[in-house]
Amino acid sequence: MTNFAETYLKRGCINIELQQYEKAIHDFNKTIDFVQFYPEVHYYRGLAKRFLKQYFEAIDDFEIAIKLDPTNEEAYFNRGFAKREIEQYEDATDDLKLALDIDPDHVASLHNLKYCLCALNKDTEALPIMNRVIKLNPDWYSYMGRAGIKESLGDIEGQKQDEDKAWAIGHDLWI
Protein backbone atom coordinates (compact mmCIF):
# COMPACT_ATOMS: atom_id res chain seq x y z
CA MET A 1 0.00 0.00 0.00
CA THR A 2 1.32 3.43 -0.86
CA ASN A 3 1.83 6.10 1.77
CA PHE A 4 -1.00 8.14 0.26
CA ALA A 5 -3.40 5.20 0.40
CA GLU A 6 -2.43 4.41 3.97
CA THR A 7 -2.89 8.04 4.99
CA TYR A 8 -6.38 8.21 3.46
CA LEU A 9 -7.31 4.88 5.07
CA LYS A 10 -6.18 6.03 8.52
CA ARG A 11 -7.93 9.37 8.14
CA GLY A 12 -11.11 7.60 7.03
CA CYS A 13 -11.01 5.43 10.15
CA ILE A 14 -10.52 8.50 12.32
CA ASN A 15 -13.50 10.14 10.61
CA ILE A 16 -15.62 7.10 11.44
CA GLU A 17 -14.61 7.47 15.09
CA LEU A 18 -15.57 11.15 14.87
CA GLN A 19 -18.89 10.16 13.26
CA GLN A 20 -17.94 12.12 10.15
CA TYR A 21 -19.17 9.39 7.83
CA GLU A 22 -19.37 11.37 4.59
CA LYS A 23 -15.77 12.51 5.07
CA ALA A 24 -14.78 8.94 5.85
CA ILE A 25 -16.37 7.69 2.61
CA HIS A 26 -14.47 10.38 0.68
CA ASP A 27 -11.20 9.22 2.27
CA PHE A 28 -11.94 5.58 1.52
CA ASN A 29 -12.78 6.45 -2.09
CA LYS A 30 -9.38 8.15 -2.33
CA THR A 31 -7.74 5.05 -0.84
CA ILE A 32 -9.42 2.91 -3.50
CA ASP A 33 -7.99 5.22 -6.16
CA PHE A 34 -4.57 3.98 -5.03
CA VAL A 35 -5.34 0.37 -4.05
CA GLN A 36 -8.51 -1.31 -5.29
CA PHE A 37 -8.07 -4.75 -3.82
CA TYR A 38 -7.49 -3.96 -0.17
CA PRO A 39 -10.28 -5.60 1.88
CA GLU A 40 -10.10 -3.24 4.86
CA VAL A 41 -10.93 -0.15 2.83
CA HIS A 42 -14.09 -1.76 1.44
CA TYR A 43 -15.03 -2.96 4.91
CA TYR A 44 -14.60 0.47 6.48
CA ARG A 45 -16.36 2.26 3.63
CA GLY A 46 -19.23 -0.20 4.07
CA LEU A 47 -19.26 0.54 7.78
CA ALA A 48 -19.49 4.29 7.15
CA LYS A 49 -22.35 3.70 4.71
CA ARG A 50 -24.09 1.44 7.22
CA PHE A 51 -23.91 4.20 9.83
CA LEU A 52 -25.49 6.54 7.27
CA LYS A 53 -28.23 3.94 6.74
CA GLN A 54 -27.15 3.46 3.12
CA TYR A 55 -27.72 -0.23 3.55
CA PHE A 56 -27.70 -1.40 -0.06
CA GLU A 57 -24.44 0.40 -0.78
CA ALA A 58 -22.96 -0.88 2.47
CA ILE A 59 -23.87 -4.45 1.51
CA ASP A 60 -22.02 -4.00 -1.79
CA ASP A 61 -18.87 -2.89 0.04
CA PHE A 62 -19.08 -5.70 2.58
CA GLU A 63 -19.43 -8.19 -0.28
CA ILE A 64 -16.22 -6.91 -1.85
CA ALA A 65 -14.44 -7.05 1.52
CA ILE A 66 -15.60 -10.65 1.98
CA LYS A 67 -14.50 -11.67 -1.51
CA LEU A 68 -11.06 -10.21 -0.80
CA ASP A 69 -10.88 -11.66 2.72
CA PRO A 70 -13.36 -14.46 3.45
CA THR A 71 -12.17 -14.63 7.07
CA ASN A 72 -13.39 -11.11 7.94
CA GLU A 73 -16.00 -11.94 10.57
CA GLU A 74 -16.91 -8.27 11.07
CA ALA A 75 -17.75 -7.93 7.36
CA TYR A 76 -20.19 -10.85 7.62
CA PHE A 77 -21.68 -9.38 10.78
CA ASN A 78 -22.12 -5.92 9.29
CA ARG A 79 -23.50 -7.26 6.02
CA GLY A 80 -25.96 -9.29 8.10
CA PHE A 81 -26.85 -6.22 10.16
CA ALA A 82 -27.48 -4.17 7.00
CA LYS A 83 -29.66 -6.95 5.56
CA ARG A 84 -31.56 -7.10 8.83
CA GLU A 85 -32.26 -3.38 8.60
CA ILE A 86 -33.80 -3.80 5.14
CA GLU A 87 -35.78 -6.79 6.42
CA GLN A 88 -33.91 -9.44 4.43
CA TYR A 89 -34.05 -11.68 7.48
CA GLU A 90 -33.20 -15.01 5.82
CA ASP A 91 -30.11 -13.56 4.13
CA ALA A 92 -29.15 -11.73 7.31
CA THR A 93 -29.44 -14.99 9.24
CA ASP A 94 -27.07 -16.66 6.78
CA ASP A 95 -24.49 -13.88 7.15
CA LEU A 96 -24.71 -13.85 10.92
CA LYS A 97 -24.20 -17.61 11.03
CA LEU A 98 -21.12 -17.19 8.83
CA ALA A 99 -19.78 -14.59 11.26
CA LEU A 100 -20.42 -17.02 14.11
CA ASP A 101 -18.59 -19.79 12.25
CA ILE A 102 -15.51 -17.58 12.47
CA ASP A 103 -16.13 -16.27 16.00
CA PRO A 104 -18.74 -18.34 17.87
CA ASP A 105 -18.67 -15.92 20.83
CA HIS A 106 -19.47 -12.72 18.88
CA VAL A 107 -22.29 -11.44 21.09
CA ALA A 108 -23.52 -8.81 18.62
CA SER A 109 -23.90 -11.48 15.93
CA LEU A 110 -25.82 -13.66 18.38
CA HIS A 111 -28.15 -10.79 19.34
CA ASN A 112 -28.82 -9.93 15.72
CA LEU A 113 -29.36 -13.58 14.83
CA LYS A 114 -31.95 -13.77 17.60
CA TYR A 115 -33.67 -10.67 16.20
CA CYS A 116 -33.83 -12.17 12.70
CA LEU A 117 -35.08 -15.54 13.92
CA CYS A 118 -37.83 -13.84 15.92
CA ALA A 119 -38.78 -11.73 12.89
CA LEU A 120 -39.09 -15.02 10.96
CA ASN A 121 -41.30 -16.45 13.77
CA LYS A 122 -38.59 -18.94 14.71
CA ASP A 123 -38.67 -18.19 18.43
CA THR A 124 -37.87 -21.79 19.40
CA GLU A 125 -34.58 -21.45 17.46
CA ALA A 126 -33.92 -18.03 19.00
CA LEU A 127 -34.23 -19.20 22.62
CA PRO A 128 -30.99 -21.26 22.69
CA ILE A 129 -29.22 -18.34 21.02
CA MET A 130 -30.22 -16.10 23.91
CA ASN A 131 -29.26 -18.76 26.45
CA ARG A 132 -25.79 -18.67 24.91
CA VAL A 133 -25.72 -14.86 24.90
CA ILE A 134 -26.53 -14.81 28.60
CA LYS A 135 -23.66 -17.21 29.31
CA LEU A 136 -21.32 -14.88 27.43
CA ASN A 137 -22.76 -11.53 28.46
CA PRO A 138 -25.31 -11.65 31.29
CA ASP A 139 -26.51 -8.06 31.09
CA TRP A 140 -29.99 -6.57 31.40
CA TYR A 141 -30.42 -6.31 27.61
CA SER A 142 -29.76 -10.02 27.16
CA TYR A 143 -32.20 -11.02 29.87
CA MET A 144 -34.87 -8.73 28.44
CA GLY A 145 -34.28 -10.22 24.99
CA ARG A 146 -34.77 -13.72 26.33
CA ALA A 147 -37.82 -12.60 28.33
CA GLY A 148 -39.46 -11.45 25.11
CA ILE A 149 -38.87 -14.82 23.50
CA LYS A 150 -40.23 -16.64 26.53
CA GLU A 151 -43.32 -14.45 26.43
CA SER A 152 -43.97 -15.29 22.78
CA LEU A 153 -43.51 -19.00 23.58
CA GLY A 154 -46.06 -18.76 26.41
CA ASP A 155 -43.53 -19.24 29.23
CA ILE A 156 -44.87 -16.45 31.42
CA GLU A 157 -43.03 -17.66 34.55
CA GLY A 158 -39.73 -17.77 32.65
CA GLN A 159 -40.47 -14.33 31.22
CA LYS A 160 -41.04 -12.93 34.70
CA GLN A 161 -37.83 -14.53 36.02
CA ASP A 162 -35.79 -13.00 33.21
CA GLU A 163 -37.40 -9.59 33.66
CA ASP A 164 -36.68 -9.74 37.40
CA LYS A 165 -33.06 -10.68 36.67
CA ALA A 166 -32.78 -7.82 34.16
CA TRP A 167 -34.21 -5.45 36.75
CA ALA A 168 -31.73 -6.65 39.38
CA ILE A 169 -28.79 -6.19 36.99
CA GLY A 170 -29.79 -2.91 35.43
CA HIS A 171 -32.06 -1.20 37.90
CA ASP A 172 -29.98 1.97 37.62
CA LEU A 173 -30.92 2.10 33.94
CA TRP A 174 -34.62 2.19 34.74
CA ILE A 175 -34.45 5.18 37.10
VOGU-3710 file (C-alpha; in Angstrom, 3 decimals, decimal comma):
1> mtnfaetylk> 0,000/0,000/0,000  1,317/3,430/-0,861  1,831/6,096/1,768  -1,005/8,140/0,257  -3,402/5,204/0,396  -2,428/4,409/3,968  -2,890/8,038/4,987  -6,379/8,210/3,463  -7,315/4,879/5,066  -6,185/6,030/8,520
11> rgcinielqq> -7,929/9,374/8,139  -11,111/7,604/7,033  -11,014/5,433/10,149  -10,523/8,504/12,325  -13,497/10,144/10,605  -15,620/7,096/11,444  -14,609/7,469/15,093  -15,571/11,148/14,870  -18,892/10,160/13,256  -17,941/12,117/10,147
21> yekaihdfnk> -19,171/9,392/7,828  -19,368/11,370/4,586  -15,771/12,509/5,071  -14,775/8,936/5,846  -16,365/7,689/2,615  -14,473/10,378/0,682  -11,204/9,224/2,272  -11,939/5,577/1,521  -12,776/6,445/-2,088  -9,377/8,151/-2,328
31> tidfvqfype> -7,742/5,052/-0,840  -9,423/2,908/-3,497  -7,992/5,223/-6,164  -4,570/3,982/-5,029  -5,335/0,369/-4,054  -8,507/-1,314/-5,290  -8,070/-4,753/-3,822  -7,489/-3,964/-0,173  -10,279/-5,598/1,882  -10,102/-3,236/4,857
41> vhyyrglakr> -10,928/-0,150/2,831  -14,090/-1,760/1,438  -15,031/-2,964/4,908  -14,605/0,472/6,482  -16,365/2,256/3,634  -19,232/-0,197/4,068  -19,260/0,540/7,779  -19,492/4,291/7,153  -22,349/3,702/4,711  -24,086/1,445/7,221
51> flkqyfeaid> -23,906/4,196/9,825  -25,492/6,542/7,266  -28,232/3,935/6,735  -27,148/3,460/3,122  -27,719/-0,228/3,554  -27,704/-1,405/-0,063  -24,439/0,404/-0,780  -22,961/-0,883/2,472  -23,868/-4,446/1,514  -22,022/-3,997/-1,789
61> dfeiaikldp> -18,871/-2,889/0,039  -19,084/-5,701/2,579  -19,433/-8,192/-0,275  -16,223/-6,906/-1,854  -14,440/-7,048/1,517  -15,601/-10,648/1,983  -14,499/-11,667/-1,513  -11,063/-10,208/-0,805  -10,878/-11,662/2,718  -13,365/-14,464/3,449
71> tneeayfnrg> -12,172/-14,627/7,073  -13,389/-11,109/7,943  -16,004/-11,940/10,567  -16,908/-8,268/11,068  -17,750/-7,928/7,357  -20,186/-10,854/7,616  -21,677/-9,382/10,779  -22,116/-5,923/9,292  -23,502/-7,262/6,025  -25,960/-9,289/8,101
81> fakreieqye> -26,850/-6,222/10,155  -27,477/-4,175/7,000  -29,661/-6,947/5,556  -31,558/-7,102/8,834  -32,258/-3,379/8,602  -33,802/-3,796/5,137  -35,781/-6,794/6,418  -33,909/-9,441/4,430  -34,052/-11,676/7,477  -33,201/-15,012/5,818
91> datddlklal> -30,110/-13,561/4,129  -29,148/-11,729/7,311  -29,437/-14,987/9,241  -27,065/-16,664/6,782  -24,487/-13,882/7,153  -24,706/-13,849/10,920  -24,201/-17,613/11,029  -21,118/-17,193/8,832  -19,784/-14,589/11,258  -20,423/-17,016/14,106
101> didpdhvasl> -18,586/-19,790/12,247  -15,507/-17,580/12,470  -16,131/-16,268/16,003  -18,741/-18,338/17,873  -18,666/-15,916/20,826  -19,470/-12,722/18,882  -22,289/-11,438/21,085  -23,523/-8,807/18,619  -23,901/-11,481/15,929  -25,818/-13,657/18,378
111> hnlkyclcal> -28,153/-10,786/19,344  -28,819/-9,927/15,720  -29,357/-13,580/14,826  -31,950/-13,767/17,604  -33,668/-10,666/16,205  -33,828/-12,168/12,703  -35,077/-15,535/13,921  -37,833/-13,842/15,916  -38,779/-11,731/12,888  -39,092/-15,017/10,964
121> nkdtealpim> -41,296/-16,450/13,766  -38,591/-18,938/14,714  -38,669/-18,194/18,434  -37,867/-21,789/19,400  -34,576/-21,447/17,458  -33,917/-18,030/19,001  -34,225/-19,201/22,617  -30,993/-21,265/22,695  -29,220/-18,344/21,018  -30,216/-16,096/23,911
131> nrviklnpdw> -29,256/-18,761/26,450  -25,792/-18,672/24,907  -25,723/-14,856/24,898  -26,532/-14,810/28,601  -23,664/-17,213/29,313  -21,316/-14,880/27,426  -22,763/-11,530/28,460  -25,311/-11,652/31,293  -26,508/-8,058/31,087  -29,994/-6,570/31,398
141> ysymgragik> -30,421/-6,307/27,612  -29,758/-10,016/27,157  -32,198/-11,023/29,874  -34,870/-8,731/28,442  -34,284/-10,218/24,989  -34,774/-13,720/26,328  -37,818/-12,602/28,331  -39,464/-11,448/25,109  -38,870/-14,822/23,496  -40,231/-16,641/26,529
151> eslgdiegqk> -43,320/-14,449/26,433  -43,973/-15,294/22,784  -43,512/-19,000/23,578  -46,057/-18,758/26,414  -43,532/-19,244/29,226  -44,874/-16,452/31,416  -43,035/-17,660/34,552  -39,728/-17,768/32,648  -40,468/-14,330/31,217  -41,038/-12,926/34,696
161> qdedkawaig> -37,834/-14,533/36,022  -35,787/-12,997/33,211  -37,404/-9,586/33,655  -36,682/-9,735/37,395  -33,056/-10,680/36,669  -32,779/-7,821/34,159  -34,211/-5,446/36,746  -31,727/-6,651/39,377  -28,790/-6,192/36,988  -29,789/-2,911/35,428
171> hdlwi> -32,060/-1,196/37,898  -29,980/1,968/37,622  -30,916/2,098/33,942  -34,623/2,192/34,742  -34,449/5,178/37,102
//
